[in-house]
Amino acid sequence: LGQYLTDLDGEQPCNLYEKVLSEIEKPLFSTIMVHCDNNQSRAACCLGINRGTLRKKLKQYQIPH
């Protein structure tokens, strides 16, 4: 993240929060689904989120479930 901000060379970043989350969330959800054998209840519990939120994120990132 520090390097990204340095590379902007004084320009203000836009939508940084969304960019960082999208880079982190997709591999996180993909990995946890594999770890939990695609069991959404277990995956949601591991992540500390409810199953509805997990389902929304899986759809958002087009992760097979």
All heavy atoms as a GROMACS GRO file, in nm:
protein
  518
    1LEU      N    1   0.083  -0.119   0.000
    1LEU     CA    2   0.000   0.000   0.000
    1LEU      C    3   0.087   0.125   0.000
    1LEU      O    4   0.059   0.219  -0.073
    1LEU     CB    5  -0.094  -0.002   0.120
    1LEU     CG    6  -0.192   0.113   0.130
    1LEU    CD1    7  -0.280   0.122   0.006
    1LEU    CD2    8  -0.276   0.098   0.253
    2GLY      N    9   0.192   0.119   0.079
    2GLY     CA   10   0.286   0.232   0.082
    2GLY      C   11   0.347   0.258  -0.054
    2GLY      O   12   0.358   0.373  -0.098
    3GLN      N   13   0.385   0.151  -0.123
    3GLN     CA   14   0.443   0.165  -0.257
    3GLN      C   15   0.341   0.221  -0.356
    3GLN      O   16   0.375   0.304  -0.439
    3GLN     CB   17   0.495   0.029  -0.307
    3GLN     CG   18   0.569   0.038  -0.438
    3GLN     CD   19   0.693   0.127  -0.430
    3GLN    OE1   20   0.774   0.111  -0.340
    3GLN    NE2   21   0.706   0.220  -0.521
    4TYR      N   22   0.217   0.176  -0.345
    4TYR     CA   23   0.110   0.228  -0.432
    4TYR      C   24   0.097   0.379  -0.414
    4TYR      O   25   0.090   0.454  -0.512
    4TYR     CB   26  -0.022   0.158  -0.401
    4TYR     CG   27  -0.140   0.215  -0.476
    4TYR    CD1   28  -0.161   0.182  -0.610
    4TYR    CD2   29  -0.229   0.302  -0.415
    4TYR    CE1   30  -0.268   0.234  -0.680
    4TYR    CE2   31  -0.337   0.354  -0.485
    4TYR     CZ   32  -0.356   0.320  -0.617
    4TYR     OH   33  -0.462   0.373  -0.687
    5LEU      N   34   0.094   0.424  -0.290
    5LEU     CA   35   0.081   0.568  -0.264
    5LEU      C   36   0.202   0.645  -0.314
    5LEU      O   37   0.189   0.754  -0.369
    5LEU     CB   38   0.060   0.592  -0.114
    5LEU     CG   39  -0.073   0.537  -0.059
    5LEU    CD1   40  -0.075   0.549   0.093
    5LEU    CD2   41  -0.191   0.608  -0.121
    6THR      N   42   0.320   0.586  -0.300
    6THR     CA   43   0.442   0.650  -0.351
    6THR      C   44   0.436   0.661  -0.503
    6THR      O   45   0.471   0.765  -0.560
    6THR     CB   46   0.566   0.570  -0.310
    6THR    OG1   47   0.573   0.567  -0.167
    6THR    CG2   48   0.693   0.632  -0.364
    7ASP      N   49   0.390   0.555  -0.568
    7ASP     CA   50   0.382   0.553  -0.714
    7ASP      C   51   0.283   0.655  -0.769
    7ASP      O   52   0.292   0.692  -0.886
    7ASP     CB   53   0.344   0.414  -0.766
    7ASP     CG   54   0.455   0.312  -0.744
    7ASP    OD1   55   0.570   0.353  -0.716
    7ASP    OD2   56   0.426   0.191  -0.756
    8LEU      N   57   0.192   0.702  -0.687
    8LEU     CA   58   0.096   0.803  -0.733
    8LEU      C   59   0.164   0.938  -0.757
    8LEU      O   60   0.108   1.026  -0.822
    8LEU     CB   61  -0.018   0.819  -0.632
    8LEU     CG   62  -0.117   0.704  -0.625
    8LEU    CD1   63  -0.217   0.727  -0.512
    8LEU    CD2   64  -0.190   0.685  -0.756
    9ASP      N   65   0.284   0.954  -0.701
    9ASP     CA   66   0.365   1.075  -0.724
    9ASP      C   67   0.287   1.203  -0.696
    9ASP      O   68   0.283   1.295  -0.777
    9ASP     CB   69   0.419   1.075  -0.867
    9ASP     CG   70   0.534   1.173  -0.885
    9ASP    OD1   71   0.609   1.195  -0.788
    9ASP    OD2   72   0.547   1.227  -0.997
   10GLY      N   73   0.223   1.207  -0.578
   10GLY     CA   74   0.154   1.329  -0.537
   10GLY      C   75   0.007   1.335  -0.575
   10GLY      O   76  -0.067   1.420  -0.525
   11GLU      N   77  -0.037   1.250  -0.664
   11GLU     CA   78  -0.179   1.246  -0.701
   11GLU      C   79  -0.259   1.186  -0.586
   11GLU      O   80  -0.211   1.099  -0.515
   11GLU     CB   81  -0.202   1.161  -0.826
   11GLU     CG   82  -0.143   1.219  -0.952
   11GLU     CD   83  -0.216   1.345  -0.997
   11GLU    OE1   84  -0.341   1.348  -0.988
   11GLU    OE2   85  -0.147   1.439  -1.040
   12GLN      N   86  -0.381   1.233  -0.568
   12GLN     CA   87  -0.467   1.181  -0.463
   12GLN      C   88  -0.532   1.050  -0.509
   12GLN      O   89  -0.583   1.043  -0.621
   12GLN     CB   90  -0.576   1.281  -0.428
   12GLN     CG   91  -0.525   1.402  -0.352
   12GLN     CD   92  -0.467   1.364  -0.217
   12GLN    OE1   93  -0.525   1.288  -0.141
   12GLN    NE2   94  -0.348   1.415  -0.189
   13PRO      N   95  -0.528   0.946  -0.427
   13PRO     CA   96  -0.593   0.820  -0.465
   13PRO      C   97  -0.745   0.835  -0.462
   13PRO      O   98  -0.799   0.916  -0.386
   13PRO     CB   99  -0.547   0.722  -0.357
   13PRO     CG  100  -0.510   0.806  -0.241
   13PRO     CD  101  -0.464   0.938  -0.296
   14CYS      N  102  -0.812   0.760  -0.545
   14CYS     CA  103  -0.958   0.759  -0.549
   14CYS      C  104  -1.008   0.619  -0.519
   14CYS      O  105  -0.952   0.521  -0.568
   14CYS     CB  106  -1.010   0.802  -0.686
   14CYS     SG  107  -0.969   0.971  -0.726
   15ASN      N  108  -1.111   0.610  -0.438
   15ASN     CA  109  -1.172   0.481  -0.405
   15ASN      C  110  -1.071   0.380  -0.350
   15ASN      O  111  -1.081   0.260  -0.378
   15ASN     CB  112  -1.244   0.421  -0.526
   15ASN     CG  113  -1.355   0.510  -0.577
   15ASN    OD1  114  -1.426   0.571  -0.497
   15ASN    ND2  115  -1.370   0.518  -0.707
   16LEU      N  116  -0.978   0.426  -0.273
   16LEU     CA  117  -0.873   0.340  -0.221
   16LEU      C  118  -0.929   0.228  -0.134
   16LEU      O  119  -0.886   0.113  -0.144
   16LEU     CB  120  -0.772   0.423  -0.142
   16LEU     CG  121  -0.646   0.352  -0.094
   16LEU    CD1  122  -0.572   0.290  -0.211
   16LEU    CD2  123  -0.557   0.449  -0.019
   17TYR      N  124  -1.028   0.260  -0.052
   17TYR     CA  125  -1.088   0.160   0.034
   17TYR      C  126  -1.145   0.045  -0.048
   17TYR      O  127  -1.119  -0.071  -0.022
   17TYR     CB  128  -1.198   0.225   0.120
   17TYR     CG  129  -1.267   0.129   0.213
   17TYR    CD1  130  -1.205   0.087   0.330
   17TYR    CD2  131  -1.394   0.082   0.184
   17TYR    CE1  132  -1.268  -0.001   0.416
   17TYR    CE2  133  -1.458  -0.006   0.270
   17TYR     CZ  134  -1.395  -0.046   0.385
   17TYR     OH  135  -1.458  -0.134   0.470
   18GLU      N  136  -1.222   0.077  -0.151
   18GLU     CA  137  -1.282  -0.026  -0.237
   18GLU      C  138  -1.176  -0.105  -0.312
   18GLU      O  139  -1.187  -0.226  -0.328
   18GLU     CB  140  -1.379   0.038  -0.337
   18GLU     CG  141  -1.506   0.090  -0.273
   18GLU     CD  142  -1.590  -0.019  -0.209
   18GLU    OE1  143  -1.597  -0.130  -0.265
   18GLU    OE2  144  -1.647   0.007  -0.103
   19LYS      N  145  -1.072  -0.039  -0.360
   19LYS     CA  146  -0.965  -0.108  -0.433
   19LYS      C  147  -0.894  -0.210  -0.345
   19LYS      O  148  -0.870  -0.323  -0.386
   19LYS     CB  149  -0.864  -0.007  -0.488
   19LYS     CG  150  -0.911   0.070  -0.607
   19LYS     CD  151  -0.808   0.170  -0.654
   19LYS     CE  152  -0.863   0.256  -0.765
   19LYS     NZ  153  -0.770   0.358  -0.809
   20VAL      N  154  -0.861  -0.169  -0.224
   20VAL     CA  155  -0.790  -0.258  -0.133
   20VAL      C  156  -0.879  -0.375  -0.094
   20VAL      O  157  -0.835  -0.491  -0.096
   20VAL     CB  158  -0.739  -0.182  -0.008
   20VAL    CG1  159  -0.688  -0.277   0.097
   20VAL    CG2  160  -0.630  -0.083  -0.048
   21LEU      N  161  -1.004  -0.347  -0.060
   21LEU     CA  162  -1.095  -0.455  -0.021
   21LEU      C  163  -1.114  -0.556  -0.134
   21LEU      O  164  -1.112  -0.677  -0.110
   21LEU     CB  165  -1.231  -0.399   0.020
   21LEU     CG  166  -1.240  -0.348   0.162
   21LEU    CD1  167  -1.384  -0.309   0.194
   21LEU    CD2  168  -1.192  -0.448   0.262
   22SER      N  169  -1.131  -0.508  -0.255
   22SER     CA  170  -1.154  -0.601  -0.366
   22SER      C  171  -1.031  -0.688  -0.393
   22SER      O  172  -1.044  -0.803  -0.432
   22SER     CB  173  -1.197  -0.527  -0.492
   22SER     OG  174  -1.091  -0.451  -0.545
   23GLU      N  175  -0.913  -0.633  -0.369
   23GLU     CA  176  -0.791  -0.712  -0.389
   23GLU      C  177  -0.773  -0.818  -0.280
   23GLU      O  178  -0.717  -0.924  -0.306
   23GLU     CB  179  -0.668  -0.620  -0.390
   23GLU     CG  180  -0.658  -0.530  -0.511
   23GLU     CD  181  -0.636  -0.607  -0.640
   23GLU    OE1  182  -0.560  -0.705  -0.639
   23GLU    OE2  183  -0.695  -0.568  -0.741
   24ILE      N  184  -0.822  -0.790  -0.162
   24ILE     CA  185  -0.804  -0.882  -0.050
   24ILE      C  186  -0.920  -0.980  -0.038
   24ILE      O  187  -0.900  -1.098  -0.012
   24ILE     CB  188  -0.788  -0.802   0.081
   24ILE    CG1  189  -0.657  -0.725   0.079
   24ILE    CG2  190  -0.794  -0.893   0.203
   24ILE    CD1  191  -0.642  -0.627   0.192
   25GLU      N  192  -1.043  -0.932  -0.054
   25GLU     CA  193  -1.160  -1.014  -0.029
   25GLU      C  194  -1.174  -1.134  -0.123
   25GLU      O  195  -1.205  -1.244  -0.076
   25GLU     CB  196  -1.288  -0.931  -0.037
   25GLU     CG  197  -1.318  -0.856   0.089
   25GLU     CD  198  -1.453  -0.788   0.086
   25GLU    OE1  199  -1.500  -0.750  -0.023
   25GLU    OE2  200  -1.511  -0.773   0.193
   26LYS      N  201  -1.153  -1.114  -0.251
   26LYS     CA  202  -1.174  -1.225  -0.344
   26LYS      C  203  -1.087  -1.346  -0.311
   26LYS      O  204  -1.139  -1.457  -0.297
   26LYS     CB  205  -1.155  -1.181  -0.489
   26LYS     CG  206  -1.192  -1.290  -0.587
   26LYS     CD  207  -1.189  -1.243  -0.730
   26LYS     CE  208  -1.233  -1.357  -0.821
   26LYS     NZ  209  -1.244  -1.314  -0.959
   27PRO      N  210  -0.955  -1.330  -0.295
   27PRO     CA  211  -0.876  -1.448  -0.259
   27PRO      C  212  -0.910  -1.501  -0.119
   27PRO      O  213  -0.903  -1.621  -0.095
   27PRO     CB  214  -0.731  -1.400  -0.268
   27PRO     CG  215  -0.734  -1.254  -0.280
   27PRO     CD  216  -0.871  -1.215  -0.324
   28LEU      N  217  -0.948  -1.413  -0.027
   28LEU     CA  218  -0.987  -1.457   0.106
   28LEU      C  219  -1.108  -1.549   0.099
   28LEU      O  220  -1.108  -1.659   0.154
   28LEU     CB  221  -1.018  -1.336   0.195
   28LEU     CG  222  -1.080  -1.366   0.332
   28LEU    CD1  223  -0.982  -1.445   0.419
   28LEU    CD2  224  -1.120  -1.237   0.400
   29PHE      N  225  -1.212  -1.506   0.028
   29PHE     CA  226  -1.334  -1.586   0.018
   29PHE      C  227  -1.310  -1.714  -0.062
   29PHE      O  228  -1.362  -1.820  -0.026
   29PHE     CB  229  -1.449  -1.505  -0.040
   29PHE     CG  230  -1.504  -1.402   0.056
   29PHE    CD1  231  -1.491  -1.267   0.031
   29PHE    CD2  232  -1.568  -1.443   0.172
   29PHE    CE1  233  -1.541  -1.173   0.120
   29PHE    CE2  234  -1.618  -1.349   0.262
   29PHE     CZ  235  -1.604  -1.214   0.236
   30SER      N  236  -1.233  -1.706  -0.166
   30SER     CA  237  -1.201  -1.826  -0.245
   30SER      C  238  -1.129  -1.929  -0.159
   30SER      O  239  -1.162  -2.048  -0.160
   30SER     CB  240  -1.114  -1.791  -0.365
   30SER     OG  241  -1.184  -1.712  -0.456
   31THR      N  242  -1.030  -1.884  -0.085
   31THR     CA  243  -0.950  -1.973  -0.002
   31THR      C  244  -1.032  -2.035   0.110
   31THR      O  245  -1.023  -2.155   0.136
   31THR     CB  246  -0.828  -1.898   0.056
   31THR    OG1  247  -0.750  -1.847  -0.052
   31THR    CG2  248  -0.743  -1.988   0.142
   32ILE      N  249  -1.114  -1.954   0.176
   32ILE     CA  250  -1.192  -2.007   0.288
   32ILE      C  251  -1.298  -2.105   0.240
   32ILE      O  252  -1.328  -2.203   0.308
   32ILE     CB  253  -1.254  -1.895   0.374
   32ILE    CG1  254  -1.284  -1.944   0.516
   32ILE    CG2  255  -1.378  -1.838   0.313
   32ILE    CD1  256  -1.165  -1.978   0.597
   33MET      N  257  -1.352  -2.084   0.120
   33MET     CA  258  -1.451  -2.179   0.067
   33MET      C  259  -1.385  -2.315   0.040
   33MET      O  260  -1.443  -2.418   0.069
   33MET     CB  261  -1.518  -2.124  -0.058
   33MET     CG  262  -1.613  -2.008  -0.031
   33MET     SD  263  -1.742  -2.047   0.088
   33MET     CE  264  -1.841  -2.163  -0.007
   34VAL      N  265  -1.265  -2.314  -0.013
   34VAL     CA  266  -1.192  -2.439  -0.035
   34VAL      C  267  -1.163  -2.505   0.100
   34VAL      O  268  -1.185  -2.624   0.119
   34VAL     CB  269  -1.061  -2.415  -0.114
   34VAL    CG1  270  -0.974  -2.539  -0.114
   34VAL    CG2  271  -1.094  -2.371  -0.256
   35HIS      N  272  -1.116  -2.425   0.194
   35HIS     CA  273  -1.082  -2.476   0.327
   35HIS      C  274  -1.203  -2.541   0.395
   35HIS      O  275  -1.190  -2.641   0.466
   35HIS     CB  276  -1.028  -2.364   0.415
   35HIS     CG  277  -0.997  -2.403   0.555
   35HIS    ND1  278  -0.886  -2.478   0.588
   35HIS    CD2  279  -1.064  -2.380   0.670
   35HIS    CE1  280  -0.886  -2.498   0.719
   35HIS    NE2  281  -0.993  -2.440   0.771
   36CYS      N  282  -1.320  -2.484   0.372
   36CYS     CA  283  -1.443  -2.533   0.437
   36CYS      C  284  -1.523  -2.626   0.345
   36CYS      O  285  -1.641  -2.650   0.369
   36CYS     CB  286  -1.530  -2.415   0.480
   36CYS     SG  287  -1.456  -2.318   0.614
   37ASP      N  288  -1.459  -2.677   0.241
   37ASP     CA  289  -1.525  -2.770   0.147
   37ASP      C  290  -1.657  -2.714   0.095
   37ASP      O  291  -1.757  -2.784   0.085
   37ASP     CB  292  -1.548  -2.906   0.213
   37ASP     CG  293  -1.418  -2.974   0.253
   37ASP    OD1  294  -1.322  -2.966   0.175
   37ASP    OD2  295  -1.414  -3.033   0.362
   38ASN      N  296  -1.658  -2.584   0.065
   38ASN     CA  297  -1.775  -2.512   0.012
   38ASN      C  298  -1.895  -2.512   0.106
   38ASN      O  299  -2.007  -2.488   0.063
   38ASN     CB  300  -1.814  -2.564  -0.126
   38ASN     CG  301  -1.717  -2.518  -0.232
   38ASN    OD1  302  -1.660  -2.410  -0.222
   38ASN    ND2  303  -1.695  -2.601  -0.331
   39ASN      N  304  -1.873  -2.537   0.232
   39ASN     CA  305  -1.980  -2.530   0.331
   39ASN      C  306  -1.994  -2.384   0.374
   39ASN      O  307  -1.908  -2.331   0.446
   39ASN     CB  308  -1.947  -2.621   0.450
   39ASN     CG  309  -2.057  -2.622   0.554
   39ASN    OD1  310  -2.101  -2.518   0.600
   39ASN    ND2  311  -2.098  -2.743   0.589
   40GLN      N  312  -2.102  -2.321   0.330
   40GLN     CA  313  -2.119  -2.178   0.355
   40GLN      C  314  -2.134  -2.145   0.503
   40GLN      O  315  -2.085  -2.042   0.549
   40GLN     CB  316  -2.237  -2.124   0.276
   40GLN     CG  317  -2.213  -2.125   0.128
   40GLN     CD  318  -2.331  -2.073   0.050
   40GLN    OE1  319  -2.428  -2.023   0.106
   40GLN    NE2  320  -2.323  -2.083  -0.082
   41SER      N  321  -2.200  -2.229   0.578
   41SER     CA  322  -2.218  -2.203   0.721
   41SER      C  323  -2.083  -2.204   0.793
   41SER      O  324  -2.054  -2.116   0.874
   41SER     CB  325  -2.311  -2.306   0.784
   41SER     OG  326  -2.440  -2.293   0.731
   42ARG      N  327  -2.001  -2.303   0.763
   42ARG     CA  328  -1.867  -2.310   0.823
   42ARG      C  329  -1.781  -2.193   0.780
   42ARG      O  330  -1.708  -2.134   0.861
   42ARG     CB  331  -1.799  -2.442   0.787
   42ARG     CG  332  -1.852  -2.560   0.865
   42ARG     CD  333  -1.782  -2.692   0.831
   42ARG     NE  334  -1.639  -2.680   0.821
   42ARG     CZ  335  -1.565  -2.748   0.732
   42ARG    NH1  336  -1.620  -2.833   0.649
   42ARG    NH2  337  -1.434  -2.732   0.730
   43ALA      N  338  -1.786  -2.160   0.651
   43ALA     CA  339  -1.705  -2.049   0.599
   43ALA      C  340  -1.746  -1.918   0.665
   43ALA      O  341  -1.659  -1.839   0.706
   43ALA     CB  342  -1.720  -2.040   0.447
   44ALA      N  343  -1.874  -1.894   0.676
   44ALA     CA  344  -1.922  -1.770   0.739
   44ALA      C  345  -1.876  -1.764   0.884
   44ALA      O  346  -1.832  -1.659   0.931
   44ALA     CB  347  -2.074  -1.762   0.730
   45CYS      N  348  -1.883  -1.877   0.953
   45CYS     CA  349  -1.838  -1.882   1.093
   45CYS      C  350  -1.689  -1.851   1.102
   45CYS      O  351  -1.646  -1.773   1.187
   45CYS     CB  352  -1.870  -2.018   1.152
   45CYS     SG  353  -1.827  -2.034   1.326
   46CYS      N  354  -1.609  -1.911   1.015
   46CYS     CA  355  -1.464  -1.886   1.015
   46CYS      C  356  -1.433  -1.739   0.990
   46CYS      O  357  -1.338  -1.684   1.048
   46CYS     CB  358  -1.395  -1.970   0.908
   46CYS     SG  359  -1.381  -2.144   0.947
   47LEU      N  360  -1.510  -1.676   0.905
   47LEU     CA  361  -1.486  -1.536   0.870
   47LEU      C  362  -1.546  -1.439   0.972
   47LEU      O  363  -1.514  -1.321   0.972
   47LEU     CB  364  -1.545  -1.505   0.732
   47LEU     CG  365  -1.473  -1.573   0.615
   47LEU    CD1  366  -1.558  -1.563   0.489
   47LEU    CD2  367  -1.336  -1.511   0.593
   48GLY      N  368  -1.639  -1.489   1.055
   48GLY     CA  369  -1.705  -1.402   1.153
   48GLY      C  370  -1.810  -1.314   1.090
   48GLY      O  371  -1.834  -1.202   1.138
   49ILE      N  372  -1.873  -1.362   0.982
   49ILE     CA  373  -1.980  -1.289   0.916
   49ILE      C  374  -2.102  -1.380   0.907
   49ILE      O  375  -2.091  -1.501   0.927
   49ILE     CB  376  -1.938  -1.240   0.775
   49ILE    CG1  377  -1.904  -1.358   0.684
   49ILE    CG2  378  -1.822  -1.142   0.784
   49ILE    CD1  379  -1.871  -1.318   0.539
   50ASN      N  380  -2.218  -1.324   0.876
   50ASN     CA  381  -2.334  -1.410   0.862
   50ASN      C  382  -2.339  -1.470   0.721
   50ASN      O  383  -2.272  -1.423   0.630
   50ASN     CB  384  -2.464  -1.338   0.900
   50ASN     CG  385  -2.504  -1.230   0.803
   50ASN    OD1  386  -2.504  -1.250   0.682
   50ASN    ND2  387  -2.540  -1.114   0.855
   51ARG      N  388  -2.415  -1.576   0.707
   51ARG     CA  389  -2.418  -1.650   0.581
   51ARG      C  390  -2.473  -1.566   0.466
   51ARG      O  391  -2.429  -1.579   0.353
   51ARG     CB  392  -2.500  -1.778   0.600
   51ARG     CG  393  -2.458  -1.886   0.504
   51ARG     CD  394  -2.526  -2.016   0.541
   51ARG     NE  395  -2.603  -2.057   0.428
   51ARG     CZ  396  -2.735  -2.064   0.417
   51ARG    NH1  397  -2.809  -2.040   0.513
   51ARG    NH2  398  -2.796  -2.098   0.310
   52GLY      N  399  -2.565  -1.478   0.495
   52GLY     CA  400  -2.619  -1.390   0.391
   52GLY      C  401  -2.512  -1.299   0.332
   52GLY      O  402  -2.505  -1.279   0.212
   53THR      N  403  -2.428  -1.245   0.418
   53THR     CA  404  -2.318  -1.160   0.372
   53THR      C  405  -2.220  -1.241   0.289
   53THR      O  406  -2.173  -1.196   0.185
   53THR     CB  407  -2.246  -1.095   0.492
   53THR    OG1  408  -2.340  -1.015   0.566
   53THR    CG2  409  -2.129  -1.010   0.448
   54LEU      N  410  -2.191  -1.362   0.335
   54LEU     CA  411  -2.102  -1.449   0.259
   54LEU      C  412  -2.158  -1.476   0.120
   54LEU      O  413  -2.087  -1.464   0.021
   54LEU     CB  414  -2.080  -1.582   0.333
   54LEU     CG  415  -1.998  -1.686   0.256
   54LEU    CD1  416  -1.856  -1.638   0.232
   54LEU    CD2  417  -2.000  -1.819   0.330
   55ARG      N  418  -2.285  -1.510   0.113
   55ARG     CA  419  -2.348  -1.540  -0.017
   55ARG      C  420  -2.341  -1.418  -0.110
   55ARG      O  421  -2.315  -1.431  -0.229
   55ARG     CB  422  -2.492  -1.586   0.002
   55ARG     CG  423  -2.501  -1.723   0.067
   55ARG     CD  424  -2.644  -1.760   0.103
   55ARG     NE  425  -2.734  -1.758  -0.008
   55ARG     CZ  426  -2.756  -1.861  -0.090
   55ARG    NH1  427  -2.693  -1.975  -0.069
   55ARG    NH2  428  -2.840  -1.850  -0.190
   56LYS      N  429  -2.363  -1.300  -0.054
   56LYS     CA  430  -2.356  -1.176  -0.133
   56LYS      C  431  -2.216  -1.156  -0.189
   56LYS      O  432  -2.198  -1.122  -0.307
   56LYS     CB  433  -2.397  -1.057  -0.046
   56LYS     CG  434  -2.397  -0.924  -0.119
   56LYS     CD  435  -2.439  -0.813  -0.025
   56LYS     CE  436  -2.316  -0.731   0.007
   56LYS     NZ  437  -2.339  -0.620   0.098
   57LYS      N  438  -2.115  -1.179  -0.107
   57LYS     CA  439  -1.977  -1.162  -0.150
   57LYS      C  440  -1.937  -1.267  -0.254
   57LYS      O  441  -1.866  -1.237  -0.349
   57LYS     CB  442  -1.881  -1.166  -0.030
   57LYS     CG  443  -1.896  -1.049   0.064
   57LYS     CD  444  -1.859  -0.919  -0.003
   57LYS     CE  445  -1.859  -0.804   0.093
   57LYS     NZ  446  -1.812  -0.680   0.029
   58LEU      N  447  -1.983  -1.391  -0.235
   58LEU     CA  448  -1.952  -1.495  -0.332
   58LEU      C  449  -2.010  -1.458  -0.468
   58LEU      O  450  -1.946  -1.477  -0.572
   58LEU     CB  451  -2.007  -1.630  -0.286
   58LEU     CG  452  -1.944  -1.689  -0.159
   58LEU    CD1  453  -2.017  -1.815  -0.117
   58LEU    CD2  454  -1.796  -1.712  -0.177
   59LYS      N  455  -2.130  -1.406  -0.468
   59LYS     CA  456  -2.194  -1.363  -0.593
   59LYS      C  457  -2.119  -1.243  -0.653
   59LYS      O  458  -2.092  -1.239  -0.772
   59LYS     CB  459  -2.340  -1.327  -0.567
   59LYS     CG  460  -2.416  -1.291  -0.690
   59LYS     CD  461  -2.562  -1.267  -0.661
   59LYS     CE  462  -2.636  -1.230  -0.788
   59LYS     NZ  463  -2.779  -1.206  -0.765
   60GLN      N  464  -2.086  -1.146  -0.566
   60GLN     CA  465  -2.015  -1.025  -0.612
   60GLN      C  466  -1.885  -1.058  -0.682
   60GLN      O  467  -1.852  -1.001  -0.786
   60GLN     CB  468  -1.989  -0.935  -0.492
   60GLN     CG  469  -1.908  -0.811  -0.524
   60GLN     CD  470  -1.876  -0.730  -0.398
   60GLN    OE1  471  -1.939  -0.746  -0.293
   60GLN    NE2  472  -1.778  -0.643  -0.408
   61TYR      N  473  -1.810  -1.153  -0.625
   61TYR     CA  474  -1.680  -1.188  -0.680
   61TYR      C  475  -1.685  -1.309  -0.774
   61TYR      O  476  -1.582  -1.357  -0.818
   61TYR     CB  477  -1.579  -1.213  -0.567
   61TYR     CG  478  -1.549  -1.088  -0.489
   61TYR    CD1  479  -1.581  -1.078  -0.354
   61TYR    CD2  480  -1.488  -0.978  -0.548
   61TYR    CE1  481  -1.553  -0.963  -0.282
   61TYR    CE2  482  -1.461  -0.864  -0.478
   61TYR     CZ  483  -1.494  -0.857  -0.344
   61TYR     OH  484  -1.466  -0.742  -0.273
   62GLN      N  485  -1.807  -1.355  -0.802
   62GLN     CA  486  -1.828  -1.467  -0.895
   62GLN      C  487  -1.746  -1.589  -0.852
   62GLN      O  488  -1.678  -1.652  -0.934
   62GLN     CB  489  -1.799  -1.426  -1.038
   62GLN     CG  490  -1.886  -1.313  -1.084
   62GLN     CD  491  -1.851  -1.262  -1.223
   62GLN    OE1  492  -1.743  -1.289  -1.274
   62GLN    NE2  493  -1.942  -1.189  -1.284
   63ILE      N  494  -1.756  -1.621  -0.724
   63ILE     CA  495  -1.686  -1.738  -0.669
   63ILE      C  496  -1.786  -1.852  -0.666
   63ILE      O  497  -1.893  -1.839  -0.606
   63ILE     CB  498  -1.631  -1.708  -0.529
   63ILE    CG1  499  -1.530  -1.593  -0.534
   63ILE    CG2  500  -1.571  -1.833  -0.466
   63ILE    CD1  501  -1.490  -1.539  -0.398
   64PRO      N  502  -1.754  -1.964  -0.730
   64PRO     CA  503  -1.847  -2.078  -0.729
   64PRO      C  504  -1.874  -2.127  -0.587
   64PRO      O  505  -1.783  -2.131  -0.504
   64PRO     CB  506  -1.775  -2.187  -0.809
   64PRO     CG  507  -1.660  -2.120  -0.876
   64PRO     CD  508  -1.632  -1.993  -0.801
   65HIS      N  509  -1.998  -2.159  -0.562
   65HIS     CA  510  -2.036  -2.209  -0.429
   65HIS      C  511  -2.139  -2.316  -0.449
   65HIS      O  512  -2.209  -2.367  -0.388
   65HIS     CB  513  -2.085  -2.097  -0.339
   65HIS     CG  514  -2.196  -2.014  -0.396
   65HIS    ND1  515  -2.171  -1.917  -0.490
   65HIS    CD2  516  -2.328  -2.016  -0.376
   65HIS    CE1  517  -2.289  -1.861  -0.523
   65HIS    NE2  518  -2.384  -1.919  -0.455
   0.00000   0.00000   0.00000
